[in-house]
Amino acid sequence: MIRIDKVGLAVDPPDMRAGFDTALARVVKVFDAARPHHAYLFANRRANRMKALVHDGIAGRLGTAFGKGRRNTAGGPLRQGAAS
């Protein structure tokens, strides 16, 4: 289980095709760093798809959720990436 202490919600919708590195760069640009135990949420323009970047204190993880309880399961629900 990943502990999450704070959640940040992006105001502007990102390019939902973007991967881990692009999402991390956006978090660093807005919040200055991806902080441990923080989650950063991005929703598309229609608000029917969401991405979450979570920093668990060791590495970052990126997951995608769709409307009506579906989620991206290609390669698992969360993709681990290197976050500093």
Contacts in CASP RR format, 6 or more apart in sequence:
PFRMAT RR
TARGET T0000
AUTHOR 0000-0000-0000
METHOD contacts of the structure
MODEL  1
MIRIDKVGLAVDPPDMRAGFDTALARVVKVFDAARPHHAYLFANRRANRM
KALVHDGIAGRLGTAFGKGRRNTAGGPLRQGAAS
2 54 0 8 1.000
2 56 0 8 1.000
2 61 0 8 1.000
3 37 0 8 1.000
3 56 0 8 1.000
4 37 0 8 1.000
4 38 0 8 1.000
4 39 0 8 1.000
4 54 0 8 1.000
5 37 0 8 1.000
5 38 0 8 1.000
6 35 0 8 1.000
6 37 0 8 1.000
6 38 0 8 1.000
6 39 0 8 1.000
7 38 0 8 1.000
7 39 0 8 1.000
7 40 0 8 1.000
7 41 0 8 1.000
8 31 0 8 1.000
8 38 0 8 1.000
8 39 0 8 1.000
8 40 0 8 1.000
8 41 0 8 1.000
9 40 0 8 1.000
9 41 0 8 1.000
9 43 0 8 1.000
10 26 0 8 1.000
10 30 0 8 1.000
10 40 0 8 1.000
10 41 0 8 1.000
10 42 0 8 1.000
10 43 0 8 1.000
13 42 0 8 1.000
13 43 0 8 1.000
13 44 0 8 1.000
13 45 0 8 1.000
14 22 0 8 1.000
14 23 0 8 1.000
14 26 0 8 1.000
14 42 0 8 1.000
14 51 0 8 1.000
15 22 0 8 1.000
16 42 0 8 1.000
16 44 0 8 1.000
16 49 0 8 1.000
16 51 0 8 1.000
16 64 0 8 1.000
18 26 0 8 1.000
19 62 0 8 1.000
20 53 0 8 1.000
20 60 0 8 1.000
20 62 0 8 1.000
20 79 0 8 1.000
20 81 0 8 1.000
23 40 0 8 1.000
23 42 0 8 1.000
23 51 0 8 1.000
23 53 0 8 1.000
23 62 0 8 1.000
24 34 0 8 1.000
24 53 0 8 1.000
24 60 0 8 1.000
24 83 0 8 1.000
26 42 0 8 1.000
27 33 0 8 1.000
27 34 0 8 1.000
27 40 0 8 1.000
27 53 0 8 1.000
28 34 0 8 1.000
31 40 0 8 1.000
34 40 0 8 1.000
34 53 0 8 1.000
34 55 0 8 1.000
34 60 0 8 1.000
34 83 0 8 1.000
35 55 0 8 1.000
36 55 0 8 1.000
36 56 0 8 1.000
36 57 0 8 1.000
37 55 0 8 1.000
37 56 0 8 1.000
37 57 0 8 1.000
38 54 0 8 1.000
38 55 0 8 1.000
39 52 0 8 1.000
39 53 0 8 1.000
39 54 0 8 1.000
39 55 0 8 1.000
40 52 0 8 1.000
40 53 0 8 1.000
40 54 0 8 1.000
41 50 0 8 1.000
41 51 0 8 1.000
41 52 0 8 1.000
42 50 0 8 1.000
42 51 0 8 1.000
42 52 0 8 1.000
42 53 0 8 1.000
43 49 0 8 1.000
43 50 0 8 1.000
44 50 0 8 1.000
48 66 0 8 1.000
48 67 0 8 1.000
49 64 0 8 1.000
49 65 0 8 1.000
49 66 0 8 1.000
49 67 0 8 1.000
50 64 0 8 1.000
50 65 0 8 1.000
51 62 0 8 1.000
51 63 0 8 1.000
51 64 0 8 1.000
51 65 0 8 1.000
52 62 0 8 1.000
52 63 0 8 1.000
52 64 0 8 1.000
52 65 0 8 1.000
53 60 0 8 1.000
53 61 0 8 1.000
53 62 0 8 1.000
53 63 0 8 1.000
54 60 0 8 1.000
54 61 0 8 1.000
54 62 0 8 1.000
54 63 0 8 1.000
54 78 0 8 1.000
55 61 0 8 1.000
55 83 0 8 1.000
59 80 0 8 1.000
59 81 0 8 1.000
59 82 0 8 1.000
59 83 0 8 1.000
60 80 0 8 1.000
60 81 0 8 1.000
60 82 0 8 1.000
60 83 0 8 1.000
61 78 0 8 1.000
61 79 0 8 1.000
61 80 0 8 1.000
61 81 0 8 1.000
62 78 0 8 1.000
62 79 0 8 1.000
62 81 0 8 1.000
63 71 0 8 1.000
63 72 0 8 1.000
63 77 0 8 1.000
63 78 0 8 1.000
63 79 0 8 1.000
64 71 0 8 1.000
64 72 0 8 1.000
65 71 0 8 1.000
65 72 0 8 1.000
66 72 0 8 1.000
71 77 0 8 1.000
END
